[in-house]
């Protein structure tokens, strides 16, 4: 937070998530496995206009295998 | 009857000596209601505590009972909760907000936190090295900004662990 040069690149939400991720990666092995699951974001959004839905976009693109289920 | 009176006055003297190490001038009478919440878990829920030390973005703060109302963004750092009797628990938090309400209540909302004992100094050291490597390398400005944020968190954990 001290050197706020990140403000030109990300939103505050993203900054919070980066800090949280860094914290999770620094835990002891046993705690880390539980914590890593909390970092998972599975969100899709879709822009609607004139009653028509646009393309569904993943916020965090999945690593490839879930492409078949994208509808 | 006199032995009872002697016993109670001895107990009073002993407790004064014990608490004088912390505050130095008065018996702690007032407590503040602390609610410390993570998105997935509530660590404290309106619990009476004596003092809470937080790492605010503007500097380290100690919050006692009847603190002036304030809203403080938290930087990655320690939150220490001191309950009566010299017992203090420390958590490292990744960031969030601390709000002191006019009704002697303190609400701390953080994104992620863990007890200070749950951290691995070795993992922090390795992560910090990796982040510094990215900062010094030739990736995109975004990657470097991310690495700078992470390096700040790792350095804060290291200084928290060494306290």
gemmi code that builds the backbone of each chain (N, CA, C; Angstrom):
import gemmi

chains = {
    "A": [
        ("UNK", (0.842, -1.210, 0.000), (0.000, 0.000, 0.000), (0.864, 1.242, 0.000)),
        ("UNK", (2.093, 1.104, 0.489), (2.949, 2.279, 0.598), (3.312, 2.810, -0.786)),
        ("UNK", (3.819, 1.936, -1.654), (4.183, 2.406, -2.992), (3.001, 2.100, -3.903)),
        ("UNK", (2.150, 3.098, -4.125), (0.886, 2.823, -4.817), (1.020, 2.976, -6.317)),
        ("UNK", (2.152, 2.523, -6.891), (2.280, 2.597, -8.337), (1.357, 1.595, -9.018)),
        ("UNK", (0.881, 0.595, -8.240), (0.011, -0.410, -8.836), (-1.323, 0.194, -9.255)),
        ("UNK", (-1.640, 1.381, -8.741), (-2.947, 1.969, -9.049), (-3.129, 2.231, -10.538)),
        ("UNK", (-2.018, 2.356, -11.260), (-2.177, 2.580, -12.701), (-2.428, 1.277, -13.437)),
        ("UNK", (-2.219, 0.133, -12.746), (-2.390, -1.164, -13.421), (-3.639, -1.902, -12.984)),
        ("UNK", (-3.917, -1.884, -11.646), (-5.058, -2.665, -11.179), (-6.012, -1.836, -10.361)),
        ("UNK", (-7.163, -2.485, -10.087), (-8.132, -1.924, -9.148), (-7.724, -2.335, -7.732)),
        ("UNK", (-8.375, -1.708, -6.745), (-8.086, -2.058, -5.361), (-8.468, -3.496, -5.076)),
        ("UNK", (-9.553, -3.964, -5.708), (-9.969, -5.361, -5.500), (-8.855, -6.314, -5.910)),
        ("UNK", (-8.253, -6.021, -7.069), (-7.181, -6.903, -7.560), (-5.985, -6.867, -6.599)),
        ("UNK", (-5.687, -5.646, -6.120), (-4.589, -5.500, -5.168), (-4.851, -6.372, -3.934)),
        ("UNK", (-6.098, -6.334, -3.407), (-6.448, -7.146, -2.240), (-6.252, -8.615, -2.515)),
        ("UNK", (-6.673, -9.051, -3.717), (-6.550, -10.474, -4.042), (-5.092, -10.889, -4.166)),
        ("UNK", (-4.251, -9.986, -4.690), (-2.831, -10.324, -4.821), (-2.214, -10.479, -3.440)),
        ("UNK", (-2.549, -9.555, -2.522), (-2.007, -9.658, -1.163), (-2.473, -10.941, -0.496)),
        ("UNK", (-3.756, -11.282, -0.680), (-4.288, -12.499, -0.056), (-3.587, -13.729, -0.610)),
        ("UNK", (-3.350, -13.723, -1.919), (-2.673, -14.862, -2.541), (-1.252, -14.995, -2.007)),
        ("UNK", (-0.576, -13.856, -1.843), (0.794, -13.903, -1.327), (0.804, -14.476, 0.088)),
        ("UNK", (-0.196, -14.080, 0.886), (-0.265, -14.604, 2.245), (-0.470, -16.102, 2.228)),
        ("UNK", (-1.411, -16.583, 1.372), (-1.696, -18.019, 1.340), (-0.483, -18.816, 0.935)),
        ("UNK", (0.320, -18.248, 0.026), (1.483, -18.994, -0.456), (2.596, -19.057, 0.578)),
        ("UNK", (2.442, -18.319, 1.684), (3.506, -18.293, 2.682), (3.190, -19.136, 3.899)),
        ("UNK", (2.083, -19.865, 3.846), (1.711, -20.657, 5.009), (2.490, -21.962, 5.035)),
        ("UNK", (2.444, -22.613, 6.183), (3.060, -23.943, 6.278), (2.260, -24.902, 5.411)),
        ("UNK", (2.907, -25.954, 4.990), (2.333, -26.849, 3.994), (0.927, -27.312, 4.356)),
        ("UNK", (0.714, -27.726, 5.607), (-0.589, -28.280, 5.996), (-1.691, -27.233, 5.867)),
        ("UNK", (-1.390, -25.996, 6.271), (-2.417, -24.957, 6.203), (-2.608, -24.474, 4.786)),
        ("UNK", (-1.535, -24.530, 3.999), (-1.562, -23.920, 2.676), (-2.570, -24.626, 1.774)),
        ("UNK", (-2.645, -25.938, 1.868), (-3.541, -26.687, 0.988), (-4.983, -26.259, 1.221)),
        ("UNK", (-5.358, -26.104, 2.488), (-6.726, -25.662, 2.793), (-6.953, -24.256, 2.283)),
        ("UNK", (-5.946, -23.415, 2.455), (-6.134, -22.004, 2.136), (-6.197, -21.778, 0.632)),
        ("UNK", (-5.415, -22.552, -0.125), (-5.366, -22.333, -1.571), (-6.742, -22.457, -2.198)),
        ("UNK", (-7.586, -23.319, -1.610), (-8.922, -23.503, -2.193), (-9.724, -22.215, -2.127)),
        ("UNK", (-9.419, -21.376, -1.100), (-10.176, -20.142, -0.962), (-9.811, -19.154, -2.057)),
        ("UNK", (-8.691, -19.366, -2.702), (-8.269, -18.424, -3.726), (-8.923, -18.679, -5.055)),
        ("UNK", (-9.745, -19.731, -5.125), (-10.326, -20.102, -6.409), (-11.458, -19.153, -6.768)),
        ("UNK", (-11.423, -18.619, -7.961), (-12.505, -17.769, -8.456), (-13.058, -18.405, -9.709)),
        ("UNK", (-14.345, -18.769, -9.679), (-14.958, -19.351, -10.866), (-16.166, -18.498, -11.211)),
        ("UNK", (-15.932, -17.448, -11.965), (-17.009, -16.507, -12.278), (-17.098, -16.303, -13.775)),
        ("UNK", (-18.318, -16.362, -14.274), (-18.547, -16.030, -15.675), (-19.491, -14.860, -15.742)),
        ("UNK", (-19.282, -13.936, -16.663), (-20.229, -12.842, -16.792), (-20.637, -12.684, -18.244)),
        ("UNK", (-21.763, -12.007, -18.425), (-22.375, -11.940, -19.746), (-23.035, -10.579, -19.887)),
        ("UNK", (-22.791, -9.926, -20.982), (-23.360, -8.603, -21.196), (-24.676, -8.729, -21.943)),
        ("UNK", (-25.725, -8.139, -21.416), (-27.053, -8.217, -22.054), (-27.410, -6.880, -22.685)),
        ("UNK", (-28.017, -6.957, -23.857), (-28.415, -5.745, -24.557), (-29.650, -6.062, -25.389)),
        ("UNK", (-30.709, -5.196, -25.265), (-31.929, -5.419, -26.043), (-32.471, -6.829, -25.864)),
        ("UNK", (-32.406, -7.343, -24.668), (-32.950, -8.663, -24.413), (-32.096, -9.791, -24.959)),
        ("UNK", (-30.954, -9.481, -25.526), (-30.086, -10.544, -26.037), (-28.840, -10.648, -25.170)),
        ("UNK", (-28.515, -11.854, -24.809), (-27.314, -12.056, -24.024), (-26.102, -12.141, -24.925)),
        ("UNK", (-25.021, -11.552, -24.489), (-23.792, -11.617, -25.280), (-23.009, -12.858, -24.934)),
        ("UNK", (-21.735, -12.804, -25.255), (-20.880, -13.963, -25.019), (-20.572, -14.078, -23.522)),
        ("UNK", (-20.546, -15.308, -23.013), (-20.201, -15.516, -21.611), (-18.686, -15.529, -21.483)),
        ("UNK", (-18.189, -14.649, -20.617), (-16.739, -14.492, -20.502), (-16.319, -14.958, -19.115)),
        ("UNK", (-15.282, -15.772, -19.034), (-14.734, -16.169, -17.742), (-13.919, -15.021, -17.191)),
        ("UNK", (-14.091, -14.749, -15.900), (-13.277, -13.731, -15.261), (-11.829, -14.205, -15.189)),
        ("UNK", (-11.667, -15.484, -14.799), (-10.341, -16.088, -14.782), (-10.402, -17.282, -15.718)),
        ("UNK", (-9.791, -17.202, -16.894), (-9.947, -18.286, -17.870), (-9.477, -19.614, -17.303)),
        ("UNK", (-10.270, -20.675, -17.455), (-9.850, -21.974, -16.919), (-8.681, -22.518, -17.710)),
        ("UNK", (-8.009, -23.517, -17.114), (-6.735, -23.959, -17.679), (-6.890, -24.790, -18.938)),
        ("UNK", (-8.102, -24.824, -19.558), (-8.208, -25.522, -20.846), (-9.252, -26.606, -20.870)),
        ("UNK", (-9.298, -27.408, -19.783), (-10.153, -28.599, -19.884), (-11.627, -28.230, -19.787)),
        ("UNK", (-11.960, -27.088, -19.193), (-13.377, -26.741, -19.015), (-13.955, -26.059, -20.246)),
        ("UNK", (-13.188, -25.937, -21.312), (-13.671, -25.217, -22.498), (-14.911, -25.890, -23.074)),
        ("UNK", (-15.008, -27.218, -22.925), (-16.155, -27.932, -23.497), (-17.447, -27.522, -22.820)),
        ("UNK", (-17.386, -27.214, -21.505), (-18.617, -26.899, -20.777), (-19.017, -25.443, -20.877)),
        ("UNK", (-18.273, -24.620, -21.614), (-18.558, -23.184, -21.667), (-19.779, -22.920, -22.527)),
        ("UNK", (-20.931, -22.598, -21.880), (-22.137, -22.380, -22.680), (-22.836, -21.116, -22.238)),
    ],
    "B": [
        ("UNK", (-11.346, -13.916, 60.236), (-11.897, -12.738, 59.540), (-10.757, -11.853, 59.057)),
        ("UNK", (-9.763, -11.618, 59.936), (-8.659, -10.745, 59.542), (-7.815, -11.420, 58.463)),
        ("UNK", (-7.715, -12.760, 58.524), (-6.897, -13.463, 57.513), (-7.542, -13.309, 56.131)),
        ("UNK", (-8.883, -13.312, 56.103), (-9.590, -13.123, 54.821), (-9.244, -11.756, 54.228)),
        ("UNK", (-9.292, -10.722, 55.080), (-9.010, -9.367, 54.610), (-7.581, -9.285, 54.098)),
        ("UNK", (-6.652, -9.955, 54.818), (-5.250, -9.935, 54.422), (-5.095, -10.576, 53.050)),
        ("UNK", (-5.818, -11.693, 52.859), (-5.720, -12.440, 51.598), (-6.213, -11.584, 50.437)),
        ("UNK", (-7.360, -10.897, 50.650), (-7.930, -10.129, 49.533), (-7.038, -8.942, 49.200)),
        ("UNK", (-6.416, -8.317, 50.222), (-5.572, -7.159, 49.911), (-4.295, -7.619, 49.228)),
        ("UNK", (-3.812, -8.806, 49.598), (-2.617, -9.325, 48.925), (-2.924, -9.607, 47.461)),
        ("UNK", (-4.136, -10.137, 47.206), (-4.508, -10.437, 45.819), (-4.591, -9.145, 44.999)),
        ("UNK", (-5.136, -8.093, 45.622), (-5.268, -6.832, 44.906), (-3.892, -6.287, 44.559)),
        ("UNK", (-2.961, -6.367, 45.503), (-1.618, -5.865, 45.247), (-0.956, -6.652, 44.119)),
        ("UNK", (-1.183, -7.973, 44.127), (-0.538, -8.817, 43.113), (-1.065, -8.465, 41.724)),
        ("UNK", (-2.393, -8.249, 41.622), (-2.939, -7.983, 40.287), (-2.483, -6.629, 39.782)),
        ("UNK", (-2.320, -5.651, 40.690), (-1.825, -4.335, 40.280), (-0.431, -4.482, 39.687)),
        ("UNK", (0.413, -5.282, 40.361), (1.788, -5.458, 39.889), (1.788, -6.123, 38.525)),
        ("UNK", (0.890, -7.076, 38.323), (0.883, -7.802, 37.050), (0.496, -6.880, 35.911)),
        ("UNK", (-0.526, -6.041, 36.107), (-0.991, -5.226, 34.987), (-0.146, -3.978, 34.816)),
        ("UNK", (0.666, -3.591, 35.816), (1.412, -2.345, 35.690), (2.455, -2.486, 34.581)),
        ("UNK", (2.905, -3.719, 34.299), (3.884, -3.908, 33.238), (3.334, -3.457, 31.892)),
        ("UNK", (2.043, -3.636, 31.684), (1.471, -3.294, 30.379), (1.148, -1.815, 30.289)),
        ("UNK", (0.283, -1.313, 31.131), (-0.200, 0.049, 30.904), (0.523, 1.060, 31.751)),
        ("UNK", (0.927, 0.679, 32.905), (1.784, 1.567, 33.661), (1.075, 2.583, 34.518)),
        ("UNK", (-0.225, 2.801, 34.311), (-0.803, 3.807, 35.187), (-2.141, 3.437, 35.788)),
        ("UNK", (-2.907, 2.595, 35.184), (-4.242, 2.365, 35.747), (-4.662, 0.923, 35.565)),
        ("UNK", (-5.540, 0.491, 36.390), (-6.181, -0.809, 36.198), (-7.045, -0.718, 34.954)),
        ("UNK", (-7.076, -1.782, 34.189), (-7.889, -1.759, 32.986), (-9.336, -2.041, 33.363)),
        ("UNK", (-10.189, -1.055, 33.180), (-11.587, -1.254, 33.531), (-12.437, -1.452, 32.291)),
        ("UNK", (-12.156, -0.713, 31.225), (-13.002, -0.740, 30.039), (-12.449, -1.664, 28.995)),
        ("UNK", (-13.354, -2.336, 28.332), (-12.942, -3.159, 27.201), (-13.669, -2.670, 25.964)),
        ("UNK", (-13.131, -3.055, 24.838), (-13.756, -2.666, 23.579), (-14.294, -3.928, 22.929)),
        ("UNK", (-15.425, -3.799, 22.233), (-16.027, -4.973, 21.601), (-15.400, -5.164, 20.227)),
        ("UNK", (-14.745, -6.277, 20.059), (-14.043, -6.525, 18.808), (-14.790, -7.537, 17.968)),
        ("UNK", (-14.953, -7.206, 16.684), (-15.439, -8.189, 15.713), (-14.413, -8.263, 14.608)),
        ("UNK", (-13.775, -9.403, 14.488), (-12.728, -9.581, 13.489), (-13.195, -10.652, 12.528)),
        ("UNK", (-13.424, -10.266, 11.277), (-14.066, -11.188, 10.345), (-13.277, -11.327, 9.064)),
        ("UNK", (-13.225, -12.580, 8.597), (-12.708, -12.918, 7.285), (-13.907, -13.267, 6.426)),
        ("UNK", (-13.735, -13.316, 5.098), (-14.899, -13.682, 4.283), (-15.450, -15.062, 4.626)),
        ("UNK", (-14.562, -15.973, 5.049), (-15.000, -17.351, 5.243), (-15.123, -17.732, 6.707)),
        ("UNK", (-14.736, -16.844, 7.625), (-14.677, -17.238, 9.020), (-14.731, -15.983, 9.879)),
        ("UNK", (-15.322, -16.101, 11.068), (-15.364, -14.975, 11.981), (-14.486, -15.305, 13.178)),
        ("UNK", (-13.364, -14.592, 13.320), (-12.441, -14.908, 14.399), (-12.952, -14.386, 15.736)),
        ("UNK", (-13.516, -13.173, 15.749), (-14.088, -12.608, 16.958), (-15.448, -12.043, 16.602)),
        ("UNK", (-16.411, -12.234, 17.511), (-17.771, -11.770, 17.221), (-18.272, -10.985, 18.416)),
        ("UNK", (-18.028, -9.660, 18.425), (-18.418, -8.826, 19.565), (-17.828, -9.359, 20.857)),
        ("UNK", (-16.530, -9.623, 20.845), (-15.875, -10.120, 22.049), (-15.224, -8.947, 22.762)),
        ("UNK", (-15.273, -8.958, 24.088), (-14.653, -7.894, 24.861), (-13.157, -8.129, 24.942)),
        ("UNK", (-12.389, -7.160, 24.472), (-10.945, -7.276, 24.580), (-10.403, -5.963, 25.116)),
        ("UNK", (-9.164, -6.016, 25.593), (-8.590, -4.841, 26.218), (-7.982, -3.913, 25.176)),
        ("UNK", (-7.176, -4.473, 24.279), (-6.456, -3.636, 23.318), (-6.263, -4.406, 22.034)),
        ("UNK", (-6.308, -3.681, 20.928), (-6.054, -4.306, 19.633), (-5.010, -3.467, 18.915)),
        ("UNK", (-3.919, -4.092, 18.530), (-2.888, -3.395, 17.764), (-3.066, -3.739, 16.303)),
        ("UNK", (-3.143, -2.713, 15.466), (-3.325, -2.957, 14.031), (-2.246, -2.235, 13.246)),
        ("UNK", (-2.028, -2.721, 12.038), (-1.060, -2.091, 11.138), (-1.855, -1.290, 10.115)),
        ("UNK", (-2.142, -0.024, 10.447), (-2.906, 0.810, 9.527), (-1.982, 1.340, 8.437)),
        ("UNK", (-2.578, 1.764, 7.329), (-1.762, 2.280, 6.222), (-1.009, 3.527, 6.644)),
        ("UNK", (-1.544, 4.268, 7.615), (-0.893, 5.495, 8.064), (0.075, 5.244, 9.213)),
        ("UNK", (0.199, 3.974, 9.643), (1.118, 3.679, 10.740), (0.496, 2.695, 11.713)),
        ("UNK", (1.311, 2.177, 12.621), (0.808, 1.209, 13.599), (-0.036, 1.920, 14.646)),
        ("UNK", (-1.150, 1.279, 15.012), (-2.064, 1.886, 15.990), (-2.423, 0.887, 17.061)),
        ("UNK", (-2.637, 1.388, 18.278), (-3.162, 0.555, 19.346), (-4.531, 1.110, 19.702)),
        ("UNK", (-5.552, 0.276, 19.680), (-6.919, 0.742, 19.895), (-7.405, 0.231, 21.236)),
        ("UNK", (-7.743, 1.167, 22.127), (-8.264, 0.833, 23.455), (-9.746, 1.160, 23.494)),
        ("UNK", (-10.333, 0.944, 24.661), (-11.760, 1.225, 24.816), (-12.033, 2.701, 24.562)),
        ("UNK", (-13.205, 2.981, 24.013), (-13.669, 4.358, 23.781), (-12.724, 5.141, 22.880)),
        ("UNK", (-12.175, 4.484, 21.906), (-11.321, 5.163, 20.930), (-12.179, 6.075, 20.061)),
        ("UNK", (-11.581, 7.154, 19.569), (-12.325, 8.060, 18.701), (-12.726, 7.302, 17.435)),
        ("UNK", (-13.942, 7.500, 16.928), (-14.370, 6.771, 15.729), (-13.452, 7.058, 14.553)),
        ("UNK", (-13.081, 6.023, 13.835), (-12.164, 6.205, 12.722), (-12.307, 5.021, 11.782)),
        ("UNK", (-11.933, 5.237, 10.554), (-11.886, 4.142, 9.578), (-10.464, 4.089, 9.055)),
        ("UNK", (-9.824, 2.943, 9.203), (-8.424, 2.821, 8.805), (-8.246, 1.686, 7.810)),
        ("UNK", (-7.680, 1.982, 6.637), (-7.278, 0.863, 5.784), (-6.085, 0.166, 6.416)),
        ("UNK", (-6.041, -1.148, 6.284), (-4.942, -1.895, 6.877), (-3.953, -2.272, 5.799)),
        ("UNK", (-2.662, -2.204, 6.139), (-1.660, -2.704, 5.207), (-1.348, -4.144, 5.624)),
        ("UNK", (-0.720, -4.936, 4.764), (-0.375, -6.307, 5.174), (0.486, -6.248, 6.420)),
        ("UNK", (-0.003, -6.825, 7.516), (0.744, -6.715, 8.759), (0.047, -7.453, 9.874)),
        ("UNK", (0.544, -7.223, 11.077), (0.041, -7.958, 12.237), (-1.186, -7.283, 12.844)),
        ("UNK", (-2.122, -8.102, 13.272), (-3.194, -7.641, 14.152), (-3.001, -8.396, 15.458)),
        ("UNK", (-2.807, -7.667, 16.529), (-2.565, -8.315, 17.816), (-3.736, -7.996, 18.737)),
        ("UNK", (-4.336, -9.028, 19.298), (-5.484, -8.848, 20.181), (-5.036, -9.164, 21.593)),
        ("UNK", (-5.134, -8.155, 22.471), (-4.691, -8.338, 23.852), (-5.917, -8.406, 24.737)),
        ("UNK", (-6.093, -9.576, 25.355), (-7.188, -9.739, 26.280), (-6.654, -9.583, 27.693)),
        ("UNK", (-7.537, -9.470, 28.655), (-7.080, -9.244, 30.019), (-6.177, -10.385, 30.445)),
        ("UNK", (-5.157, -10.070, 31.178), (-4.274, -11.104, 31.698), (-3.059, -11.363, 30.845)),
        ("UNK", (-2.553, -10.340, 30.188), (-1.278, -10.464, 29.473), (-1.302, -11.438, 28.310)),
        ("UNK", (-2.474, -11.983, 27.964), (-2.451, -12.946, 26.863), (-2.739, -12.208, 25.569)),
        ("UNK", (-1.883, -12.398, 24.581), (-2.105, -11.730, 23.318), (-1.995, -12.742, 22.188)),
        ("UNK", (-2.864, -12.569, 21.185), (-2.831, -13.465, 20.035), (-2.550, -12.611, 18.807)),
        ("UNK", (-1.724, -13.151, 17.926), (-1.331, -12.380, 16.754), (-1.778, -13.090, 15.491)),
        ("UNK", (-2.316, -12.298, 14.578), (-2.620, -12.797, 13.242), (-1.929, -11.896, 12.231)),
        ("UNK", (-1.463, -12.524, 11.150), (-0.980, -11.709, 10.053), (-2.119, -11.573, 9.068)),
        ("UNK", (-2.468, -10.322, 8.702), (-3.583, -10.112, 7.787), (-3.062, -9.548, 6.479)),
        ("UNK", (-3.778, -9.873, 5.403), (-3.295, -9.443, 4.091), (-3.766, -8.038, 3.767)),
        ("UNK", (-4.772, -7.562, 4.489), (-5.257, -6.229, 4.184), (-6.740, -6.169, 4.448)),
        ("UNK", (-7.271, -4.968, 4.605), (-8.696, -4.830, 4.884), (-8.941, -3.482, 5.516)),
        ("UNK", (-9.982, -3.412, 6.344), (-10.327, -2.151, 6.980), (-10.651, -2.357, 8.451)),
        ("UNK", (-10.257, -1.395, 9.273), (-10.608, -1.403, 10.689), (-11.481, -0.181, 10.941)),
        ("UNK", (-12.641, -0.405, 11.544), (-13.579, 0.686, 11.800), (-13.879, 0.742, 13.284)),
        ("UNK", (-13.626, 1.898, 13.900), (-14.033, 2.089, 15.284), (-15.350, 2.848, 15.249)),
        ("UNK", (-16.385, 2.232, 15.844), (-17.709, 2.854, 15.865), (-17.863, 3.703, 17.110)),
        ("UNK", (-18.785, 4.673, 17.082), (-18.953, 5.531, 18.263), (-19.397, 4.763, 19.494)),
        ("UNK", (-19.954, 3.573, 19.307), (-20.481, 2.836, 20.453), (-19.441, 1.907, 21.055)),
        ("UNK", (-18.168, 2.302, 21.052), (-17.103, 1.483, 21.639), (-17.032, 0.095, 20.996)),
        ("UNK", (-17.163, 0.075, 19.685), (-17.052, -1.192, 18.972), (-15.996, -1.073, 17.896)),
        ("UNK", (-15.242, -2.136, 17.720), (-14.204, -2.158, 16.691), (-14.503, -3.302, 15.742)),
        ("UNK", (-14.640, -2.962, 14.483), (-14.891, -3.984, 13.473), (-13.708, -4.035, 12.531)),
        ("UNK", (-13.105, -5.199, 12.407), (-11.987, -5.360, 11.480), (-12.397, -6.383, 10.441)),
        ("UNK", (-12.415, -5.946, 9.192), (-12.722, -6.867, 8.094), (-11.455, -7.048, 7.288)),
        ("UNK", (-11.022, -8.276, 7.155), (-9.802, -8.529, 6.395), (-10.094, -9.571, 5.329)),
        ("UNK", (-9.266, -9.549, 4.297), (-9.487, -10.464, 3.184), (-8.964, -11.848, 3.542)),
        ("UNK", (-7.772, -11.905, 4.111), (-7.171, -13.190, 4.437), (-6.293, -12.991, 5.661)),
        ("UNK", (-6.315, -13.950, 6.546), (-5.484, -13.851, 7.744), (-5.141, -15.236, 8.226)),
        ("UNK", (-4.043, -15.337, 8.977), (-3.681, -16.612, 9.574), (-2.910, -16.315, 10.852)),
        ("UNK", (-3.014, -17.200, 11.852), (-2.202, -17.012, 13.058), (-0.734, -17.000, 12.692)),
        ("UNK", (0.030, -16.222, 13.421), (1.430, -16.019, 13.047), (2.221, -17.328, 13.098)),
        ("UNK", (1.703, -18.312, 13.887), (2.417, -19.584, 13.986), (2.260, -20.429, 12.732)),
        ("UNK", (1.284, -20.085, 11.881), (1.016, -20.921, 10.712), (1.884, -20.592, 9.517)),
        ("UNK", (2.835, -19.668, 9.698), (3.648, -19.266, 8.564), (4.970, -20.000, 8.560)),
        ("UNK", (5.478, -20.252, 7.356), (6.745, -20.951, 7.209), (7.787, -19.957, 6.718)),
        ("UNK", (8.790, -19.713, 7.566), (9.810, -18.720, 7.218), (10.535, -19.100, 5.939)),
        ("UNK", (10.693, -20.401, 5.743), (11.395, -20.880, 4.562), (10.602, -20.560, 3.297)),
        ("UNK", (9.281, -20.800, 3.361), (8.433, -20.509, 2.202), (8.440, -19.018, 1.889)),
        ("UNK", (8.416, -18.188, 2.944), (8.409, -16.741, 2.725), (9.698, -16.313, 2.044)),
        ("UNK", (10.811, -16.883, 2.505), (12.110, -16.502, 1.939), (12.168, -16.875, 0.460)),
        ("UNK", (11.714, -18.092, 0.152), (11.746, -18.532, -1.245), (10.824, -17.666, -2.106)),
        ("UNK", (9.626, -17.360, -1.582), (8.683, -16.539, -2.343), (9.249, -15.148, -2.585)),
        ("UNK", (9.909, -14.610, -1.555), (10.458, -13.259, -1.693), (11.545, -13.231, -2.761)),
        ("UNK", (12.373, -14.284, -2.769), (13.424, -14.352, -3.789), (12.820, -14.372, -5.179)),
        ("UNK", (11.749, -15.175, -5.332), (11.083, -15.289, -6.627), (10.508, -13.946, -7.048)),
        ("UNK", (9.868, -13.245, -6.106), (9.263, -11.951, -6.435), (10.346, -10.951, -6.839)),
        ("UNK", (11.464, -10.970, -6.123), (12.529, -10.012, -6.448), (13.124, -10.316, -7.809)),
        ("UNK", (13.118, -11.616, -8.150), (13.630, -11.994, -9.464), (12.735, -11.414, -10.561)),
        ("UNK", (11.416, -11.471, -10.339), (10.488, -10.938, -11.342), (10.633, -9.419, -11.452)),
        ("UNK", (10.833, -8.768, -10.304), (10.964, -7.306, -10.325), (12.187, -6.899, -11.136)),
        ("UNK", (13.259, -7.667, -10.965), (14.504, -7.292, -11.641), (14.557, -7.793, -13.070)),
        ("UNK", (13.581, -8.669, -13.439), (13.649, -9.248, -14.778), (13.058, -8.330, -15.830)),
        ("UNK", (12.684, -8.889, -16.970), (12.137, -8.041, -18.024), (10.760, -8.524, -18.449)),
        ("UNK", (9.879, -8.674, -17.466), (8.490, -9.001, -17.781), (7.717, -7.723, -18.048)),
        ("UNK", (6.387, -7.844, -18.097), (5.568, -6.659, -18.351), (5.491, -5.813, -17.088)),
        ("UNK", (5.077, -4.553, -17.250), (4.965, -3.659, -16.089), (3.942, -4.197, -15.098)),
        ("UNK", (2.898, -4.842, -15.632), (1.870, -5.404, -14.741), (2.450, -6.496, -13.870)),
        ("UNK", (3.227, -7.400, -14.505), (3.837, -8.489, -13.731), (4.745, -7.932, -12.655)),
        ("UNK", (5.484, -6.885, -13.027), (6.396, -6.310, -12.045), (5.619, -5.659, -10.909)),
        ("UNK", (4.508, -4.998, -11.237), (3.708, -4.364, -10.184), (3.160, -5.421, -9.236)),
        ("UNK", (2.696, -6.553, -9.828), (2.214, -7.657, -8.983), (3.326, -8.146, -8.074)),
        ("UNK", (4.520, -8.318, -8.667), (5.637, -8.845, -7.874), (6.017, -7.869, -6.770)),
        ("UNK", (5.894, -6.570, -7.058), (6.242, -5.587, -6.019), (5.283, -5.695, -4.846)),
        ("UNK", (3.992, -5.867, -5.160), (2.998, -6.009, -4.095), (3.304, -7.251, -3.269)),
        ("UNK", (3.576, -8.372, -3.970), (3.861, -9.612, -3.251), (5.104, -9.470, -2.391)),
        ("UNK", (6.143, -8.798, -2.941), (7.384, -8.638, -2.168), (7.104, -7.850, -0.890)),
        ("UNK", (6.219, -6.850, -1.003), (5.876, -6.073, 0.183), (5.227, -6.958, 1.238)),
        ("UNK", (4.333, -7.844, 0.799), (3.668, -8.747, 1.743), (4.686, -9.675, 2.387)),
        ("UNK", (5.595, -10.250, 1.555), (6.566, -11.202, 2.116), (7.489, -10.508, 3.109)),
        ("UNK", (7.916, -9.285, 2.778), (8.786, -8.575, 3.721), (8.052, -8.271, 5.016)),
        ("UNK", (6.745, -7.951, 4.902), (5.966, -7.689, 6.121), (5.855, -8.950, 6.961)),
        ("UNK", (5.670, -10.113, 6.307), (5.587, -11.362, 7.070), (6.906, -11.627, 7.776)),
        ("UNK", (8.006, -11.378, 7.053), (9.316, -11.631, 7.660), (9.522, -10.753, 8.889)),
        ("UNK", (9.139, -9.473, 8.785), (9.364, -8.618, 9.937), (8.398, -8.995, 11.065)),
        ("UNK", (7.209, -9.513, 10.715), (6.274, -9.949, 11.751), (6.792, -11.185, 12.469)),
        ("UNK", (7.403, -12.098, 11.687), (7.911, -13.326, 12.277), (9.091, -13.044, 13.208)),
        ("UNK", (9.829, -11.980, 12.892), (11.017, -11.726, 13.686), (10.711, -10.958, 14.956)),
        ("UNK", (9.459, -10.501, 15.113), (9.140, -9.690, 16.311), (9.049, -10.563, 17.534)),
    ],
}
model = gemmi.Model(1)
for chain_id, residues in chains.items():
    chain = gemmi.Chain(chain_id)
    for i, (resn, *xyz) in enumerate(residues, 1):
        res = gemmi.Residue()
        res.name, res.seqid = resn, gemmi.SeqId(i, " ")
        for name, pos in zip(("N", "CA", "C"), xyz):
            atom = gemmi.Atom()
            atom.name, atom.element = name, gemmi.Element(name[0])
            atom.pos, atom.b_iso = gemmi.Position(*pos), 0.0
            res.add_atom(atom)
        chain.add_residue(res)
    model.add_chain(chain)
structure = gemmi.Structure()
structure.add_model(model)
structure.setup_entities()
